[in-house]
């Protein structure tokens, strides 16, 4: 059994998609990041970076005590290796998947996050920052569109690379991107959206976070933005 510490964000969706695709038994433990639950002591023992998602595998390969894993990319690799699904063993095919997984982790995710922050949540609207990140996300969409011109998925076959990238393309309108400008990417997006496992993963939002949406209050803003080592330590004290 997998304990999944989860909230309804793109990084959270990556892992629920994998678990649904592989029919891996799991139990969700919601971590409401708007309320600061990511600073609770029990969560920090699993995810010292106080970020979701994180998991605890009660049946790790080789046996032994439960194994915690943080960081969504590492979790996808761990689960892919454990189940033998969506992560090839053949070196060349594996390299293709790993390249595009790391591309998402180092580029598409962080740049989309910054684009979203400066365009939607920043109190001071900085034209340079808004333009810089919007253009970079547009460039990354173009990279994906070109990659998908002659293959159905990022690494050829459907893989953890697609599961990692898909949740970051779903909010393309909020990212200020016209998906119609990227026909290969749109085809890929529609194909993955139609998968039953992906639908089940996104249906969890209604159960876990029925009021799903953006940052609504000054309290949420203070919890999620502008953290320092000192403020995180104080938040952990309050949450515990």
C-alpha positions as YAML, in Angstrom:
chain: A
units: angstrom
residues:
- id: 1
  name: UNK
  ca: [0.00, 0.00, 0.00]
- id: 2
  name: UNK
  ca: [1.16, 3.51, -0.88]
- id: 3
  name: UNK
  ca: [0.33, 6.41, 1.42]
- id: 4
  name: UNK
  ca: [0.12, 9.47, -0.86]
- id: 5
  name: UNK
  ca: [0.43, 12.86, 0.80]
- id: 6
  name: UNK
  ca: [-1.27, 14.98, -1.81]
- id: 7
  name: UNK
  ca: [-2.91, 18.23, -2.74]
- id: 8
  name: UNK
  ca: [-4.66, 19.20, -5.95]
- id: 9
  name: UNK
  ca: [-1.75, 20.81, -7.80]
- id: 10
  name: UNK
  ca: [-0.05, 19.83, -11.07]
- id: 11
  name: UNK
  ca: [2.71, 18.07, -9.16]
- id: 12
  name: UNK
  ca: [0.14, 16.19, -7.13]
- id: 13
  name: UNK
  ca: [-1.73, 15.10, -10.26]
- id: 14
  name: UNK
  ca: [1.40, 13.53, -11.73]
- id: 15
  name: UNK
  ca: [1.47, 10.83, -9.08]
- id: 16
  name: UNK
  ca: [-2.27, 10.11, -8.94]
- id: 17
  name: UNK
  ca: [-2.18, 9.64, -12.71]
- id: 18
  name: UNK
  ca: [0.57, 7.03, -12.37]
- id: 19
  name: UNK
  ca: [-1.15, 5.22, -9.51]
- id: 20
  name: UNK
  ca: [-4.43, 5.12, -11.42]
- id: 21
  name: UNK
  ca: [-2.76, 3.99, -14.64]
- id: 22
  name: UNK
  ca: [-1.09, 1.06, -12.87]
- id: 23
  name: UNK
  ca: [-3.95, 0.21, -10.48]
- id: 24
  name: UNK
  ca: [-1.47, 0.50, -7.61]
- id: 25
  name: UNK
  ca: [-3.28, 0.44, -4.25]
- id: 26
  name: UNK
  ca: [-2.95, 3.78, -2.47]
- id: 27
  name: UNK
  ca: [-4.54, 5.90, 0.18]
- id: 28
  name: UNK
  ca: [-4.65, 9.69, 0.00]
- id: 29
  name: UNK
  ca: [-3.65, 11.84, 2.93]
- id: 30
  name: UNK
  ca: [-4.66, 15.41, 2.01]
- id: 31
  name: UNK
  ca: [-2.14, 18.14, 2.78]
- id: 32
  name: UNK
  ca: [-3.93, 21.49, 2.53]
- id: 33
  name: UNK
  ca: [-1.06, 23.76, 1.58]
- id: 34
  name: UNK
  ca: [-3.26, 26.87, 1.88]
- id: 35
  name: UNK
  ca: [-3.69, 26.11, 5.58]
- id: 36
  name: UNK
  ca: [-0.02, 25.34, 6.20]
- id: 37
  name: UNK
  ca: [-0.44, 21.60, 6.75]
- id: 38
  name: UNK
  ca: [2.83, 21.02, 4.86]
- id: 39
  name: UNK
  ca: [4.65, 22.32, 7.94]
- id: 40
  name: UNK
  ca: [3.35, 19.67, 10.31]
- id: 41
  name: UNK
  ca: [6.07, 17.57, 11.92]
- id: 42
  name: UNK
  ca: [4.70, 14.28, 10.62]
- id: 43
  name: UNK
  ca: [4.75, 15.59, 7.05]
- id: 44
  name: UNK
  ca: [8.24, 17.08, 7.35]
- id: 45
  name: UNK
  ca: [9.60, 13.67, 8.33]
- id: 46
  name: UNK
  ca: [8.48, 12.47, 4.90]
- id: 47
  name: UNK
  ca: [9.11, 15.64, 2.88]
- id: 48
  name: UNK
  ca: [11.79, 17.83, 4.53]
- id: 49
  name: UNK
  ca: [11.34, 20.41, 1.76]
- id: 50
  name: UNK
  ca: [7.74, 20.99, 2.96]
- id: 51
  name: UNK
  ca: [6.35, 20.45, -0.53]
- id: 52
  name: UNK
  ca: [3.74, 18.07, -1.86]
- id: 53
  name: UNK
  ca: [3.47, 15.41, -3.08]
- id: 54
  name: UNK
  ca: [5.27, 12.78, -1.04]
- id: 55
  name: UNK
  ca: [4.65, 9.09, -0.49]
- id: 56
  name: UNK
  ca: [5.35, 6.30, 1.94]
- id: 57
  name: UNK
  ca: [5.62, 2.82, 0.48]
- id: 58
  name: UNK
  ca: [4.69, 0.20, 3.06]
- id: 59
  name: UNK
  ca: [5.85, -2.60, 0.76]
- id: 60
  name: UNK
  ca: [9.13, -1.34, -0.73]
- id: 61
  name: UNK
  ca: [11.18, -3.54, -3.03]
- id: 62
  name: UNK
  ca: [13.40, -5.78, -0.96]
- id: 63
  name: UNK
  ca: [11.18, -5.46, 2.10]
- id: 64
  name: UNK
  ca: [12.10, -3.64, 5.27]
- id: 65
  name: UNK
  ca: [10.53, -0.67, 6.95]
- id: 66
  name: UNK
  ca: [8.26, 1.77, 5.08]
- id: 67
  name: UNK
  ca: [10.12, 3.92, 2.57]
- id: 68
  name: UNK
  ca: [9.36, 7.65, 2.21]
- id: 69
  name: UNK
  ca: [9.96, 9.39, -1.13]
- id: 70
  name: UNK
  ca: [9.58, 13.11, -1.84]
- id: 71
  name: UNK
  ca: [9.77, 15.16, -5.08]
- id: 72
  name: UNK
  ca: [7.30, 14.25, -7.81]
- id: 73
  name: UNK
  ca: [9.92, 13.32, -10.41]
- id: 74
  name: UNK
  ca: [11.73, 11.01, -8.01]
- id: 75
  name: UNK
  ca: [8.40, 9.49, -7.04]
- id: 76
  name: UNK
  ca: [7.56, 8.72, -10.68]
- id: 77
  name: UNK
  ca: [10.94, 7.08, -11.22]
- id: 78
  name: UNK
  ca: [10.58, 5.08, -8.01]
- id: 79
  name: UNK
  ca: [7.11, 3.89, -8.91]
- id: 80
  name: UNK
  ca: [8.10, 3.16, -12.49]
- id: 81
  name: UNK
  ca: [10.98, 0.99, -11.33]
- id: 82
  name: UNK
  ca: [8.89, -0.72, -8.68]
- id: 83
  name: UNK
  ca: [6.01, -1.61, -10.99]
- id: 84
  name: UNK
  ca: [8.00, -2.08, -14.18]
- id: 85
  name: UNK
  ca: [5.56, 0.17, -16.00]
- id: 86
  name: UNK
  ca: [5.92, 3.41, -17.99]
- id: 87
  name: UNK
  ca: [9.72, 3.51, -17.51]
- id: 88
  name: UNK
  ca: [11.60, 1.30, -19.96]
- id: 89
  name: UNK
  ca: [14.57, -0.81, -18.90]
- id: 90
  name: UNK
  ca: [16.26, -0.73, -22.31]
- id: 91
  name: UNK
  ca: [18.97, 1.98, -22.02]
- id: 92
  name: UNK
  ca: [18.09, 4.06, -25.08]
- id: 93
  name: UNK
  ca: [14.36, 4.06, -24.41]
- id: 94
  name: UNK
  ca: [14.97, 4.79, -20.74]
- id: 95
  name: UNK
  ca: [17.23, 7.71, -21.62]
- id: 96
  name: UNK
  ca: [14.49, 9.21, -23.80]
- id: 97
  name: UNK
  ca: [12.01, 9.07, -20.94]
- id: 98
  name: UNK
  ca: [14.46, 10.42, -18.36]
- id: 99
  name: UNK
  ca: [15.47, 13.35, -20.57]
- id: 100
  name: UNK
  ca: [11.91, 14.52, -20.96]
- id: 101
  name: UNK
  ca: [11.08, 13.90, -17.32]
- id: 102
  name: UNK
  ca: [14.01, 16.10, -16.28]
- id: 103
  name: UNK
  ca: [13.01, 18.64, -18.93]
- id: 104
  name: UNK
  ca: [9.66, 18.96, -17.21]
- id: 105
  name: UNK
  ca: [11.14, 19.08, -13.72]
- id: 106
  name: UNK
  ca: [13.75, 21.68, -14.61]
- id: 107
  name: UNK
  ca: [11.87, 23.72, -17.21]
- id: 108
  name: UNK
  ca: [8.18, 23.35, -17.90]
- id: 109
  name: UNK
  ca: [7.11, 23.09, -14.26]
- id: 110
  name: UNK
  ca: [9.25, 25.87, -12.74]
- id: 111
  name: UNK
  ca: [8.73, 28.29, -15.63]
- id: 112
  name: UNK
  ca: [4.97, 27.70, -15.65]
- id: 113
  name: UNK
  ca: [4.92, 28.24, -11.91]
- id: 114
  name: UNK
  ca: [6.72, 31.54, -12.20]
- id: 115
  name: UNK
  ca: [4.49, 32.59, -15.09]
- id: 116
  name: UNK
  ca: [1.43, 31.84, -12.99]
- id: 117
  name: UNK
  ca: [2.82, 33.66, -9.97]
- id: 118
  name: UNK
  ca: [3.77, 36.90, -11.65]
- id: 119
  name: UNK
  ca: [0.70, 37.10, -13.88]
- id: 120
  name: UNK
  ca: [-1.91, 36.09, -11.28]
- id: 121
  name: UNK
  ca: [-0.64, 36.28, -7.71]
- id: 122
  name: UNK
  ca: [2.09, 38.90, -7.45]
- id: 123
  name: UNK
  ca: [0.81, 41.99, -5.66]
- id: 124
  name: UNK
  ca: [3.05, 44.22, -7.75]
- id: 125
  name: UNK
  ca: [2.49, 43.54, -11.46]
- id: 126
  name: UNK
  ca: [5.94, 43.67, -13.00]
- id: 127
  name: UNK
  ca: [5.67, 43.86, -16.81]
- id: 128
  name: UNK
  ca: [9.19, 42.54, -17.33]
- id: 129
  name: UNK
  ca: [8.59, 39.44, -15.19]
- id: 130
  name: UNK
  ca: [5.17, 38.78, -16.71]
- id: 131
  name: UNK
  ca: [6.52, 39.04, -20.25]
- id: 132
  name: UNK
  ca: [9.68, 37.09, -19.50]
- id: 133
  name: UNK
  ca: [7.90, 34.02, -18.09]
- id: 134
  name: UNK
  ca: [5.00, 34.11, -20.53]
- id: 135
  name: UNK
  ca: [7.44, 34.04, -23.42]
- id: 136
  name: UNK
  ca: [9.48, 31.26, -21.86]
- id: 137
  name: UNK
  ca: [6.39, 29.10, -21.38]
- id: 138
  name: UNK
  ca: [5.47, 29.82, -24.99]
- id: 139
  name: UNK
  ca: [8.93, 28.68, -26.05]
- id: 140
  name: UNK
  ca: [8.58, 25.46, -24.05]
- id: 141
  name: UNK
  ca: [5.19, 24.76, -25.63]
- id: 142
  name: UNK
  ca: [6.92, 25.14, -28.97]
- id: 143
  name: UNK
  ca: [9.59, 22.63, -27.93]
- id: 144
  name: UNK
  ca: [6.88, 20.12, -27.06]
- id: 145
  name: UNK
  ca: [4.94, 20.80, -30.23]
- id: 146
  name: UNK
  ca: [8.02, 20.12, -32.37]
- id: 147
  name: UNK
  ca: [8.89, 17.00, -30.38]
- id: 148
  name: UNK
  ca: [5.39, 15.61, -30.86]
- id: 149
  name: UNK
  ca: [5.34, 16.19, -34.62]
- id: 150
  name: UNK
  ca: [6.44, 12.65, -35.44]
- id: 151
  name: UNK
  ca: [5.53, 10.64, -32.35]
- id: 152
  name: UNK
  ca: [2.41, 10.19, -30.21]
- id: 153
  name: UNK
  ca: [4.11, 10.86, -26.87]
- id: 154
  name: UNK
  ca: [7.24, 12.61, -25.66]
- id: 155
  name: UNK
  ca: [9.41, 9.48, -25.58]
- id: 156
  name: UNK
  ca: [7.50, 7.55, -28.24]
- id: 157
  name: UNK
  ca: [5.40, 5.36, -25.97]
- id: 158
  name: UNK
  ca: [3.27, 6.78, -23.16]
- id: 159
  name: UNK
  ca: [5.50, 7.15, -20.11]
- id: 160
  name: UNK
  ca: [6.16, 8.97, -16.85]
- id: 161
  name: UNK
  ca: [7.49, 11.87, -18.94]
- id: 162
  name: UNK
  ca: [3.99, 12.46, -20.30]
- id: 163
  name: UNK
  ca: [2.42, 12.05, -16.85]
- id: 164
  name: UNK
  ca: [4.80, 14.68, -15.50]
- id: 165
  name: UNK
  ca: [4.15, 17.22, -18.26]
- id: 166
  name: UNK
  ca: [0.42, 16.79, -18.81]
- id: 167
  name: UNK
  ca: [-0.80, 18.53, -15.60]
- id: 168
  name: UNK
  ca: [1.29, 21.57, -16.46]
- id: 169
  name: UNK
  ca: [-0.31, 21.88, -19.92]
- id: 170
  name: UNK
  ca: [-3.90, 21.46, -18.70]
- id: 171
  name: UNK
  ca: [-4.08, 25.10, -17.46]
- id: 172
  name: UNK
  ca: [-2.85, 26.52, -20.77]
- id: 173
  name: UNK
  ca: [-5.43, 29.29, -20.75]
- id: 174
  name: UNK
  ca: [-4.32, 30.48, -17.30]
- id: 175
  name: UNK
  ca: [-0.76, 30.36, -18.65]
- id: 176
  name: UNK
  ca: [-1.75, 32.82, -21.37]
- id: 177
  name: UNK
  ca: [-1.11, 30.32, -24.16]
- id: 178
  name: UNK
  ca: [-3.28, 29.57, -27.19]
- id: 179
  name: UNK
  ca: [-3.25, 25.78, -27.45]
- id: 180
  name: UNK
  ca: [-4.52, 26.03, -31.02]
- id: 181
  name: UNK
  ca: [-1.16, 27.51, -31.98]
- id: 182
  name: UNK
  ca: [0.41, 24.16, -31.10]
- id: 183
  name: UNK
  ca: [-1.56, 21.47, -32.99]
- id: 184
  name: UNK
  ca: [0.70, 18.54, -32.09]
- id: 185
  name: UNK
  ca: [0.64, 19.51, -28.44]
- id: 186
  name: UNK
  ca: [-3.14, 19.86, -28.53]
- id: 187
  name: UNK
  ca: [-3.51, 16.39, -30.03]
- id: 188
  name: UNK
  ca: [-1.27, 15.00, -27.27]
- id: 189
  name: UNK
  ca: [-3.23, 16.87, -24.60]
- id: 190
  name: UNK
  ca: [-6.59, 15.61, -25.87]
- id: 191
  name: UNK
  ca: [-5.29, 12.04, -26.15]
- id: 192
  name: UNK
  ca: [-4.11, 11.94, -22.56]
- id: 193
  name: UNK
  ca: [-7.22, 13.70, -21.26]
- id: 194
  name: UNK
  ca: [-9.33, 10.90, -22.73]
- id: 195
  name: UNK
  ca: [-7.51, 8.16, -20.82]
- id: 196
  name: UNK
  ca: [-9.79, 6.65, -18.13]
- id: 197
  name: UNK
  ca: [-7.02, 6.65, -15.52]
- id: 198
  name: UNK
  ca: [-6.38, 10.34, -16.08]
- id: 199
  name: UNK
  ca: [-10.07, 11.10, -15.70]
- id: 200
  name: UNK
  ca: [-10.11, 9.16, -12.42]
- id: 201
  name: UNK
  ca: [-7.08, 11.03, -11.17]
- id: 202
  name: UNK
  ca: [-8.69, 14.40, -11.85]
- id: 203
  name: UNK
  ca: [-11.99, 13.27, -10.35]
- id: 204
  name: UNK
  ca: [-10.15, 13.14, -7.02]
- id: 205
  name: UNK
  ca: [-10.11, 16.95, -6.98]
- id: 206
  name: UNK
  ca: [-13.84, 17.02, -6.26]
- id: 207
  name: UNK
  ca: [-13.36, 14.68, -3.30]
- id: 208
  name: UNK
  ca: [-10.17, 16.10, -1.80]
- id: 209
  name: UNK
  ca: [-10.55, 19.81, -2.57]
- id: 210
  name: UNK
  ca: [-14.07, 20.67, -3.75]
- id: 211
  name: UNK
  ca: [-13.30, 24.40, -3.53]
- id: 212
  name: UNK
  ca: [-10.27, 24.03, -5.78]
- id: 213
  name: UNK
  ca: [-8.98, 27.35, -7.02]
- id: 214
  name: UNK
  ca: [-6.27, 29.93, -6.61]
- id: 215
  name: UNK
  ca: [-4.83, 31.77, -3.65]
- id: 216
  name: UNK
  ca: [-7.78, 33.64, -2.14]
- id: 217
  name: UNK
  ca: [-6.70, 35.24, 1.12]
- id: 218
  name: UNK
  ca: [-3.75, 37.20, 2.57]
- id: 219
  name: UNK
  ca: [-3.26, 34.32, 5.01]
- id: 220
  name: UNK
  ca: [-2.80, 31.84, 2.16]
- id: 221
  name: UNK
  ca: [-0.45, 34.23, 0.40]
- id: 222
  name: UNK
  ca: [1.68, 34.55, 3.53]
- id: 223
  name: UNK
  ca: [1.87, 30.78, 3.91]
- id: 224
  name: UNK
  ca: [2.76, 30.04, 0.30]
- id: 225
  name: UNK
  ca: [4.92, 32.95, -0.83]
- id: 226
  name: UNK
  ca: [8.01, 34.68, 0.51]
- id: 227
  name: UNK
  ca: [9.10, 31.97, 2.90]
- id: 228
  name: UNK
  ca: [12.51, 32.04, 4.55]
- id: 229
  name: UNK
  ca: [14.28, 29.48, 6.69]
- id: 230
  name: UNK
  ca: [13.15, 31.39, 9.77]
- id: 231
  name: UNK
  ca: [9.52, 31.73, 8.70]
- id: 232
  name: UNK
  ca: [9.34, 28.04, 7.78]
- id: 233
  name: UNK
  ca: [10.63, 27.10, 11.22]
- id: 234
  name: UNK
  ca: [7.99, 29.32, 12.84]
- id: 235
  name: UNK
  ca: [5.25, 27.86, 10.64]
- id: 236
  name: UNK
  ca: [6.32, 24.36, 11.61]
- id: 237
  name: UNK
  ca: [6.03, 25.26, 15.30]
- id: 238
  name: UNK
  ca: [2.52, 26.60, 14.79]
- id: 239
  name: UNK
  ca: [1.40, 23.61, 12.74]
- id: 240
  name: UNK
  ca: [2.71, 20.99, 15.16]
...
